[in-house]
Amino acid sequence: MSTADLQVRLAAARSGHWRPRPWIASPAKRLGLILLLVVYLVLALASVEINWERVAEGLGRGLNFITAFIQPDFTSRWGDIVEGIKESLTMTFTSTVLGVVLAIPVGLGAARNLAPLPVYLFCRSIIAISRTFQEVIIAILFVVMFGFGPLAGMITLAFATIGFMAKLLAEDVEDINPGQVEAIRATGASWLQVMTYAVQPQVMPRLIGLSIYRLDINFRESAVIGIVGAGGIGATLNTSLSRYEYDTSAAILLIIIALVLMAEYFSSHVRKWVQ
Protein backbone atom coordinates (compact mmCIF):
# COMPACT_ATOMS: atom_id res chain seq x y z
CA MET A 1 0.00 0.00 0.00
CA SER A 2 1.42 3.37 -1.02
CA THR A 3 1.74 6.35 1.29
CA ALA A 4 -0.85 8.27 -0.71
CA ASP A 5 -3.41 5.48 -0.31
CA LEU A 6 -2.70 5.32 3.39
CA GLN A 7 -3.21 9.06 3.77
CA VAL A 8 -6.50 8.88 1.85
CA ARG A 9 -7.75 6.13 4.14
CA LEU A 10 -6.70 7.99 7.25
CA ALA A 11 -8.51 11.10 6.07
CA ALA A 12 -11.63 9.08 5.25
CA ALA A 13 -11.50 7.41 8.65
CA ARG A 14 -11.28 10.76 10.42
CA SER A 15 -14.27 12.05 8.46
CA GLY A 16 -16.30 8.92 9.18
CA HIS A 17 -16.63 7.86 5.53
CA TRP A 18 -14.01 5.10 5.45
CA ARG A 19 -15.10 1.50 4.85
CA PRO A 20 -12.98 -1.63 4.84
CA ARG A 21 -12.16 -3.16 1.49
CA PRO A 22 -14.63 -5.85 0.42
CA TRP A 23 -13.55 -9.46 0.38
CA ILE A 24 -14.12 -9.56 -3.40
CA ALA A 25 -13.08 -6.27 -4.98
CA SER A 26 -14.82 -6.73 -8.33
CA PRO A 27 -18.57 -5.87 -8.23
CA ALA A 28 -19.20 -8.17 -11.20
CA LYS A 29 -17.66 -11.13 -9.38
CA ARG A 30 -19.70 -10.38 -6.27
CA LEU A 31 -22.90 -10.24 -8.29
CA GLY A 32 -21.99 -13.45 -10.10
CA LEU A 33 -21.39 -15.30 -6.83
CA ILE A 34 -24.69 -14.06 -5.42
CA LEU A 35 -26.54 -15.24 -8.54
CA LEU A 36 -24.85 -18.64 -8.36
CA LEU A 37 -25.83 -18.95 -4.72
CA VAL A 38 -29.45 -18.05 -5.48
CA VAL A 39 -29.58 -20.55 -8.36
CA TYR A 40 -28.11 -23.25 -6.15
CA LEU A 41 -30.66 -22.62 -3.38
CA VAL A 42 -33.54 -22.68 -5.89
CA LEU A 43 -32.34 -25.97 -7.40
CA ALA A 44 -31.74 -27.48 -3.96
CA LEU A 45 -35.23 -26.57 -2.77
CA ALA A 46 -36.74 -27.85 -6.00
CA SER A 47 -35.04 -31.23 -5.52
CA VAL A 48 -36.63 -31.70 -2.09
CA GLU A 49 -39.92 -33.55 -2.38
CA ILE A 50 -42.33 -31.83 0.01
CA ASN A 51 -45.77 -33.19 0.74
CA TRP A 52 -47.60 -29.96 1.55
CA GLU A 53 -50.71 -31.81 2.75
CA ARG A 54 -48.64 -33.70 5.28
CA VAL A 55 -46.91 -30.46 6.29
CA ALA A 56 -50.30 -28.87 6.94
CA GLU A 57 -51.38 -31.84 9.07
CA GLY A 58 -48.08 -31.78 10.92
CA LEU A 59 -48.43 -28.10 11.73
CA GLY A 60 -51.69 -28.84 13.50
CA ARG A 61 -50.12 -31.65 15.52
CA GLY A 62 -47.12 -29.48 16.30
CA LEU A 63 -49.40 -26.75 17.59
CA ASN A 64 -51.20 -29.27 19.79
CA PHE A 65 -47.87 -30.48 21.14
CA ILE A 66 -46.72 -26.94 21.97
CA THR A 67 -50.00 -26.06 23.69
CA ALA A 68 -49.65 -29.25 25.78
CA PHE A 69 -46.80 -27.55 27.68
CA ILE A 70 -49.37 -25.19 29.17
CA GLN A 71 -51.13 -28.08 30.94
CA PRO A 72 -48.70 -31.02 31.18
CA ASP A 73 -50.05 -34.29 32.58
CA PHE A 74 -47.82 -35.64 35.36
CA THR A 75 -50.36 -38.00 36.93
CA SER A 76 -51.82 -40.41 34.35
CA ARG A 77 -48.48 -42.15 33.60
CA TRP A 78 -46.53 -41.13 36.69
CA GLY A 79 -45.47 -44.70 37.44
CA ASP A 80 -44.02 -45.17 33.97
CA ILE A 81 -42.28 -41.80 34.18
CA VAL A 82 -40.64 -42.65 37.51
CA GLU A 83 -39.55 -46.04 36.20
CA GLY A 84 -38.08 -44.43 33.10
CA ILE A 85 -36.20 -41.83 35.16
CA LYS A 86 -34.77 -44.59 37.37
CA GLU A 87 -33.60 -46.53 34.33
CA SER A 88 -32.02 -43.42 32.80
CA LEU A 89 -30.21 -42.49 36.01
CA THR A 90 -28.98 -46.06 36.46
CA MET A 91 -27.77 -46.18 32.87
CA THR A 92 -26.13 -42.78 33.25
CA PHE A 93 -24.14 -43.48 36.42
CA THR A 94 -23.16 -47.03 35.47
CA SER A 95 -22.06 -46.16 31.95
CA THR A 96 -20.13 -43.10 33.09
CA VAL A 97 -18.19 -44.96 35.78
CA LEU A 98 -17.48 -47.92 33.49
CA GLY A 99 -16.58 -45.70 30.56
CA VAL A 100 -14.22 -43.48 32.55
CA VAL A 101 -12.45 -46.48 34.11
CA LEU A 102 -11.89 -48.04 30.69
CA ALA A 103 -10.98 -44.71 29.10
CA ILE A 104 -8.04 -44.06 31.45
CA PRO A 105 -5.74 -46.83 30.10
CA VAL A 106 -6.88 -46.08 26.54
CA GLY A 107 -6.17 -42.37 27.01
CA LEU A 108 -2.72 -43.02 28.48
CA GLY A 109 -1.92 -45.37 25.62
CA ALA A 110 -3.08 -42.75 23.10
CA ALA A 111 -0.65 -40.13 24.47
CA ARG A 112 2.36 -40.04 22.17
CA ASN A 113 4.71 -38.74 24.87
CA LEU A 114 4.08 -41.80 27.07
CA ALA A 115 3.21 -44.78 24.89
CA PRO A 116 5.30 -46.56 22.24
CA LEU A 117 4.11 -46.33 18.66
CA PRO A 118 2.27 -49.71 18.43
CA VAL A 119 0.33 -49.03 21.64
CA TYR A 120 -0.33 -45.46 20.50
CA LEU A 121 -1.76 -46.59 17.16
CA PHE A 122 -3.90 -49.30 18.78
CA CYS A 123 -5.42 -46.92 21.36
CA ARG A 124 -5.97 -44.21 18.77
CA SER A 125 -7.84 -46.76 16.66
CA ILE A 126 -10.14 -47.52 19.60
CA ILE A 127 -10.83 -43.82 20.04
CA ALA A 128 -11.48 -43.34 16.33
CA ILE A 129 -13.94 -46.26 16.20
CA SER A 130 -15.76 -45.05 19.32
CA ARG A 131 -16.09 -41.52 17.99
CA THR A 132 -17.03 -42.46 14.45
CA PHE A 133 -20.62 -43.50 15.12
CA GLN A 134 -23.32 -41.45 16.79
CA GLU A 135 -24.90 -42.87 19.94
CA VAL A 136 -28.19 -43.69 18.21
CA ILE A 137 -26.42 -45.86 15.61
CA ILE A 138 -24.49 -47.69 18.32
CA ALA A 139 -27.69 -48.13 20.34
CA ILE A 140 -29.43 -49.78 17.38
CA LEU A 141 -26.54 -52.24 17.07
CA PHE A 142 -26.56 -53.15 20.77
CA VAL A 143 -30.36 -53.39 20.84
CA VAL A 144 -30.09 -55.97 18.07
CA MET A 145 -27.36 -57.81 20.03
CA PHE A 146 -28.77 -57.65 23.57
CA GLY A 147 -32.45 -56.92 23.02
CA PHE A 148 -34.63 -54.04 24.17
CA GLY A 149 -33.93 -52.59 27.58
CA PRO A 150 -31.45 -50.55 29.64
CA LEU A 151 -28.57 -53.03 29.18
CA ALA A 152 -28.16 -52.02 25.56
CA GLY A 153 -28.38 -48.35 26.56
CA MET A 154 -25.77 -48.72 29.29
CA ILE A 155 -23.29 -50.43 26.95
CA THR A 156 -23.94 -47.79 24.29
CA LEU A 157 -23.23 -44.89 26.63
CA ALA A 158 -20.16 -46.61 28.09
CA PHE A 159 -18.79 -47.21 24.59
CA ALA A 160 -19.33 -43.55 23.66
CA THR A 161 -17.78 -42.41 26.95
CA ILE A 162 -14.58 -44.32 26.23
CA GLY A 163 -13.94 -42.44 22.99
CA PHE A 164 -14.90 -39.06 24.44
CA MET A 165 -12.89 -39.31 27.64
CA ALA A 166 -9.86 -41.11 26.17
CA LYS A 167 -9.38 -38.52 23.43
CA LEU A 168 -9.51 -35.56 25.81
CA LEU A 169 -7.36 -37.35 28.40
CA ALA A 170 -4.73 -38.16 25.78
CA GLU A 171 -4.61 -34.51 24.69
CA ASP A 172 -4.22 -33.38 28.30
CA VAL A 173 -1.41 -35.87 28.90
CA GLU A 174 0.39 -34.70 25.78
CA ASP A 175 0.16 -31.09 27.04
CA ILE A 176 1.58 -31.74 30.53
CA ASN A 177 4.77 -30.13 31.73
CA PRO A 178 7.55 -32.53 30.64
CA GLY A 179 9.90 -31.15 33.28
CA GLN A 180 8.03 -32.86 36.08
CA VAL A 181 8.08 -36.17 34.22
CA GLU A 182 11.82 -35.95 33.58
CA ALA A 183 12.47 -35.00 37.21
CA ILE A 184 10.63 -38.07 38.50
CA ARG A 185 12.32 -40.31 35.93
CA ALA A 186 15.73 -38.95 36.96
CA THR A 187 15.20 -40.38 40.44
CA GLY A 188 14.97 -43.89 38.96
CA ALA A 189 11.20 -44.12 39.38
CA SER A 190 9.24 -46.88 37.67
CA TRP A 191 6.57 -46.27 35.03
CA LEU A 192 3.81 -46.54 37.63
CA GLN A 193 5.57 -44.07 39.91
CA VAL A 194 5.96 -41.64 37.01
CA MET A 195 2.22 -41.91 36.34
CA THR A 196 1.39 -41.44 40.02
CA TYR A 197 3.67 -38.55 40.93
CA ALA A 198 4.25 -36.71 37.61
CA VAL A 199 1.26 -37.28 35.32
CA GLN A 200 -1.67 -37.85 37.65
CA PRO A 201 -1.37 -34.55 39.61
CA GLN A 202 -1.39 -32.57 36.36
CA VAL A 203 -4.39 -34.24 34.71
CA MET A 204 -6.59 -35.29 37.63
CA PRO A 205 -8.54 -31.99 38.06
CA ARG A 206 -9.31 -31.92 34.35
CA LEU A 207 -10.26 -35.61 34.37
CA ILE A 208 -12.73 -35.12 37.22
CA GLY A 209 -14.30 -32.13 35.51
CA LEU A 210 -14.64 -33.99 32.21
CA SER A 211 -16.14 -37.01 33.99
CA ILE A 212 -18.86 -34.86 35.53
CA TYR A 213 -19.47 -33.20 32.17
CA ARG A 214 -19.78 -36.62 30.53
CA LEU A 215 -22.25 -37.64 33.23
CA ASP A 216 -24.45 -34.75 32.12
CA ILE A 217 -24.09 -35.76 28.47
CA ASN A 218 -24.94 -39.39 29.18
CA PHE A 219 -28.18 -38.47 30.90
CA ARG A 220 -29.29 -36.38 27.92
CA GLU A 221 -28.22 -39.12 25.51
CA SER A 222 -30.15 -41.73 27.54
CA ALA A 223 -33.33 -39.88 26.62
CA VAL A 224 -32.38 -40.04 22.93
CA ILE A 225 -31.27 -43.66 22.63
CA GLY A 226 -34.39 -44.79 24.48
CA ILE A 227 -36.35 -43.89 21.37
CA VAL A 228 -34.71 -46.81 19.52
CA GLY A 229 -35.46 -49.26 22.34
CA ALA A 230 -32.45 -48.81 24.63
CA GLY A 231 -34.58 -48.21 27.72
CA GLY A 232 -34.74 -45.22 29.99
CA ILE A 233 -37.02 -42.22 29.95
CA GLY A 234 -36.63 -42.00 26.17
CA ALA A 235 -38.66 -45.18 25.75
CA THR A 236 -41.45 -43.71 27.88
CA LEU A 237 -41.32 -40.51 25.85
CA ASN A 238 -41.47 -42.45 22.58
CA THR A 239 -44.49 -44.41 23.80
CA SER A 240 -46.38 -41.26 24.76
CA LEU A 241 -45.60 -39.63 21.42
CA SER A 242 -46.72 -42.68 19.46
CA ARG A 243 -50.04 -42.58 21.35
CA TYR A 244 -50.40 -38.83 20.72
CA GLU A 245 -50.41 -38.21 24.49
CA TYR A 246 -48.84 -34.81 24.08
CA ASP A 247 -49.64 -33.67 27.62
CA THR A 248 -47.70 -36.64 29.02
CA SER A 249 -44.86 -36.02 26.56
CA ALA A 250 -44.71 -32.40 27.69
CA ALA A 251 -44.52 -33.53 31.31
CA ILE A 252 -41.64 -35.92 30.50
CA LEU A 253 -39.73 -33.23 28.61
CA LEU A 254 -40.18 -30.76 31.47
CA ILE A 255 -38.82 -33.34 33.91
CA ILE A 256 -35.83 -33.99 31.64
CA ILE A 257 -35.14 -30.25 31.38
CA ALA A 258 -35.33 -29.88 35.16
CA LEU A 259 -32.94 -32.80 35.74
CA VAL A 260 -30.47 -31.47 33.16
CA LEU A 261 -30.51 -28.03 34.78
CA MET A 262 -29.93 -29.59 38.20
CA ALA A 263 -27.06 -31.67 36.83
CA GLU A 264 -25.52 -28.61 35.18
CA TYR A 265 -25.77 -26.63 38.41
CA PHE A 266 -24.22 -29.49 40.39
CA SER A 267 -21.42 -30.11 37.88
CA SER A 268 -20.46 -26.43 37.74
CA HIS A 269 -20.03 -26.35 41.51
CA VAL A 270 -18.00 -29.57 41.51
CA ARG A 271 -15.72 -28.31 38.74
CA LYS A 272 -15.09 -25.09 40.69
CA TRP A 273 -14.32 -27.13 43.81
CA VAL A 274 -11.91 -29.40 41.91
CA GLN A 275 -10.10 -26.53 40.23
Secondary structure per residue as TSV (DSSP state, phi and psi in degrees):
chain	resnum	aa	ss	phi	psi
A	1	M	-	360.0	130.5
A	2	S	-	-77.6	165.5
A	3	T	H	-66.2	-35.7
A	4	A	H	-65.0	-42.8
A	5	D	H	-63.3	-38.9
A	6	L	H	-64.7	-41.4
A	7	Q	H	-65.2	-38.8
A	8	V	H	-63.1	-40.9
A	9	R	H	-69.4	-38.5
A	10	L	H	-64.2	-40.7
A	11	A	H	-66.3	-39.9
A	12	A	H	-66.5	-36.4
A	13	A	H	-66.4	-40.1
A	14	R	H	-65.9	-34.3
A	15	S	H	-83.5	-7.8
A	16	G	T	85.7	10.3
A	17	H	-	-105.9	3.0
A	18	W	-	-80.0	141.5
A	19	R	-	-131.4	145.9
A	20	P	-	-66.5	154.4
A	21	R	-	-66.1	139.1
A	22	P	-	-67.5	158.4
A	23	W	S	-63.2	-39.2
A	24	I	S	-114.2	113.9
A	25	A	-	-69.8	-35.7
A	26	S	-	-77.9	122.9
A	27	P	H	-62.4	-34.3
A	28	A	H	-65.2	-40.8
A	29	K	H	-66.8	-38.7
A	30	R	H	-63.0	-44.9
A	31	L	H	-64.2	-39.4
A	32	G	H	-63.8	-41.4
A	33	L	H	-65.5	-39.0
A	34	I	H	-63.9	-42.9
A	35	L	H	-64.2	-40.8
A	36	L	H	-62.7	-39.7
A	37	L	H	-65.1	-42.4
A	38	V	H	-63.6	-44.1
A	39	V	H	-62.1	-41.9
A	40	Y	H	-62.5	-43.9
A	41	L	H	-63.8	-40.2
A	42	V	H	-64.1	-45.6
A	43	L	H	-65.3	-38.2
A	44	A	H	-65.8	-42.9
A	45	L	H	-67.4	-35.4
A	46	A	H	-68.5	-27.2
A	47	S	H	-79.4	-12.5
A	48	V	S	-86.2	121.2
A	49	E	-	-82.6	112.2
A	50	I	-	-113.1	125.2
A	51	N	-	-92.4	98.2
A	52	W	H	-67.6	-27.8
A	53	E	H	-65.8	-42.1
A	54	R	H	-67.7	-36.1
A	55	V	H	-62.0	-42.2
A	56	A	H	-63.6	-42.2
A	57	E	H	-64.7	-40.3
A	58	G	H	-65.6	-33.9
A	59	L	H	-62.3	-39.1
A	60	G	H	-65.0	-42.9
A	61	R	H	-67.2	-37.2
A	62	G	H	-63.7	-38.7
A	63	L	H	-64.8	-40.4
A	64	N	H	-63.0	-38.5
A	65	F	H	-66.8	-40.7
A	66	I	H	-67.2	-42.4
A	67	T	H	-67.1	-20.8
A	68	A	T	-66.0	-21.9
A	69	F	T	-69.7	-17.5
A	70	I	T	-71.4	-38.0
A	71	Q	S	-130.7	73.1
A	72	P	-	-69.3	149.5
A	73	D	-	-104.8	105.8
A	74	F	-	-95.5	-8.9
A	75	T	S	-99.8	-40.9
A	76	S	T	-63.3	-35.4
A	77	R	T	-123.8	37.2
A	78	W	H	-63.2	-38.6
A	79	G	H	-61.9	-43.6
A	80	D	H	-66.4	-36.2
A	81	I	H	-64.9	-46.2
A	82	V	H	-62.1	-42.3
A	83	E	H	-63.8	-39.9
A	84	G	H	-66.5	-38.7
A	85	I	H	-64.4	-42.2
A	86	K	H	-61.1	-44.4
A	87	E	H	-62.2	-43.1
A	88	S	H	-64.7	-43.3
A	89	L	H	-65.4	-40.2
A	90	T	H	-63.7	-45.9
A	91	M	H	-60.0	-41.3
A	92	T	H	-64.7	-51.9
A	93	F	H	-67.5	-43.3
A	94	T	H	-65.4	-46.0
A	95	S	H	-67.2	-36.0
A	96	T	H	-66.9	-46.6
A	97	V	H	-63.1	-47.5
A	98	L	H	-64.1	-42.6
A	99	G	H	-66.1	-41.1
A	100	V	H	-66.8	-42.5
A	101	V	H	-60.7	-43.3
A	102	L	H	-74.6	-26.6
A	103	A	H	-75.3	-24.3
A	104	I	H	-62.9	-53.4
A	105	P	H	-63.9	-34.7
A	106	V	H	-66.6	-41.0
A	107	G	H	-66.2	-39.7
A	108	L	H	-66.2	-38.7
A	109	G	H	-70.4	-22.9
A	110	A	T	-89.3	2.3
A	111	A	-	-89.8	118.2
A	112	R	T	-66.4	-27.3
A	113	N	T	-80.1	-4.5
A	114	L	T	-119.1	-38.3
A	115	A	S	-100.3	146.6
A	116	P	-	-66.9	164.9
A	117	L	H	-59.5	-45.5
A	118	P	H	-61.2	-42.9
A	119	V	H	-65.3	-40.0
A	120	Y	H	-60.6	-46.7
A	121	L	H	-66.4	-38.9
A	122	F	H	-64.3	-46.6
A	123	C	H	-68.8	-37.2
A	124	R	H	-64.8	-33.1
A	125	S	H	-66.4	-39.7
A	126	I	H	-61.2	-44.1
A	127	I	H	-63.4	-43.9
A	128	A	H	-62.7	-42.2
A	129	I	H	-65.6	-41.8
A	130	S	H	-65.5	-33.7
A	131	R	H	-92.3	-5.4
A	132	T	H	-72.1	-42.3
A	133	F	S	-102.5	140.7
A	134	Q	-	-72.3	156.4
A	135	E	H	-58.5	-35.5
A	136	V	H	-63.5	-41.0
A	137	I	H	-64.6	-43.2
A	138	I	H	-65.1	-38.6
A	139	A	H	-63.0	-40.2
A	140	I	H	-60.5	-42.0
A	141	L	H	-62.3	-47.4
A	142	F	H	-73.1	-27.6
A	143	V	H	-65.2	-39.8
A	144	V	H	-64.8	-36.6
A	145	M	H	-78.1	-44.0
A	146	F	H	-111.7	-3.7
A	147	G	-	88.6	173.3
A	148	F	S	-69.2	145.4
A	149	G	S	135.4	176.5
A	150	P	H	-70.6	-18.9
A	151	L	H	-62.2	-45.1
A	152	A	H	-63.1	-38.4
A	153	G	H	-66.5	-40.0
A	154	M	H	-64.6	-44.2
A	155	I	H	-65.7	-37.1
A	156	T	H	-61.8	-48.9
A	157	L	H	-67.3	-36.8
A	158	A	H	-64.7	-41.8
A	159	F	H	-62.3	-42.9
A	160	A	H	-68.1	-34.3
A	161	T	H	-65.3	-36.2
A	162	I	H	-60.0	-48.9
A	163	G	H	-65.1	-41.5
A	164	F	H	-64.5	-52.4
A	165	M	H	-71.3	-40.7
A	166	A	H	-64.1	-39.2
A	167	K	H	-64.3	-47.6
A	168	L	H	-69.2	-35.9
A	169	L	H	-65.3	-41.9
A	170	A	H	-62.0	-40.9
A	171	E	H	-65.0	-39.0
A	172	D	H	-66.3	-40.0
A	173	V	H	-65.8	-38.6
A	174	E	H	-68.5	-20.8
A	175	D	T	-98.3	6.8
A	176	I	S	-70.6	165.6
A	177	N	-	-73.7	113.1
A	178	P	H	-69.1	-18.2
A	179	G	H	-62.4	-40.4
A	180	Q	H	-65.3	-38.4
A	181	V	H	-65.0	-45.1
A	182	E	H	-65.8	-35.2
A	183	A	H	-65.2	-42.4
A	184	I	H	-68.4	-39.6
A	185	R	H	-65.0	-34.0
A	186	A	H	-64.7	-21.8
A	187	T	T	-81.6	-1.5
A	188	G	T	85.1	21.4
A	189	A	-	-70.7	152.4
A	190	S	-	-78.1	174.5
A	191	W	H	-62.2	-40.7
A	192	L	H	-66.0	-37.9
A	193	Q	H	-68.7	-35.5
A	194	V	H	-63.2	-43.1
A	195	M	I	-62.7	-38.9
A	196	T	I	-75.4	-42.3
A	197	Y	I	-103.3	-14.0
A	198	A	I	-115.6	-40.8
A	199	V	I	-91.7	-48.5
A	200	Q	H	-57.8	-44.0
A	201	P	H	-63.0	-26.2
A	202	Q	H	-83.7	-27.3
A	203	V	H	-108.9	-12.8
A	204	M	H	-62.3	-46.6
A	205	P	H	-57.9	-41.6
A	206	R	H	-66.0	-39.2
A	207	L	H	-64.2	-42.0
A	208	I	H	-65.4	-43.4
A	209	G	H	-62.7	-41.6
A	210	L	H	-67.7	-34.8
A	211	S	H	-64.2	-41.9
A	212	I	H	-67.2	-38.7
A	213	Y	H	-63.7	-40.1
A	214	R	H	-68.1	-31.5
A	215	L	H	-60.2	-42.1
A	216	D	H	-63.6	-43.4
A	217	I	H	-63.1	-43.1
A	218	N	H	-63.6	-34.8
A	219	F	H	-66.5	-43.3
A	220	R	H	-65.4	-39.0
A	221	E	H	-69.3	-28.4
A	222	S	H	-63.9	-29.3
A	223	A	H	-74.3	-25.0
A	224	V	H	-83.6	-47.3
A	225	I	H	-71.4	-17.8
A	226	G	G	-65.1	-22.4
A	227	I	G	-65.6	-28.3
A	228	V	G	-96.1	12.1
A	229	G	T	100.1	14.2
A	230	A	-	-91.9	22.0
A	231	G	-	77.0	-175.4
A	232	G	S	84.6	-172.0
A	233	I	H	-68.3	-21.8
A	234	G	H	-64.1	-34.4
A	235	A	H	-66.9	-40.6
A	236	T	H	-64.2	-40.6
A	237	L	H	-64.1	-41.7
A	238	N	H	-64.1	-38.8
A	239	T	H	-64.7	-43.5
A	240	S	H	-66.2	-36.4
A	241	L	H	-69.4	-39.5
A	242	S	H	-66.5	-24.4
A	243	R	T	-94.1	4.8
A	244	Y	T	59.1	31.9
A	245	E	-	-90.6	74.1
A	246	Y	H	-67.4	-30.8
A	247	D	H	-67.2	-37.1
A	248	T	H	-69.8	-40.1
A	249	S	H	-61.6	-41.0
A	250	A	H	-62.5	-40.3
A	251	A	H	-63.1	-42.6
A	252	I	H	-63.6	-43.7
A	253	L	H	-64.9	-38.1
A	254	L	H	-64.7	-38.8
A	255	I	H	-65.6	-41.7
A	256	I	H	-62.4	-43.8
A	257	I	H	-61.1	-42.8
A	258	A	H	-63.6	-42.9
A	259	L	H	-66.3	-38.3
A	260	V	H	-65.6	-41.2
A	261	L	H	-64.1	-40.9
A	262	M	H	-63.5	-42.5
A	263	A	H	-64.9	-39.1
A	264	E	H	-64.8	-42.5
A	265	Y	H	-62.5	-43.7
A	266	F	H	-66.1	-45.4
A	267	S	H	-65.7	-35.6
A	268	S	H	-63.7	-40.0
A	269	H	H	-68.8	-39.2
A	270	V	H	-66.9	-40.7
A	271	R	H	-64.0	-38.5
A	272	K	H	-64.3	-40.1
A	273	W	H	-66.4	-39.0
A	274	V	H	-68.8	-41.5
A	275	Q	-	-76.3	360.0
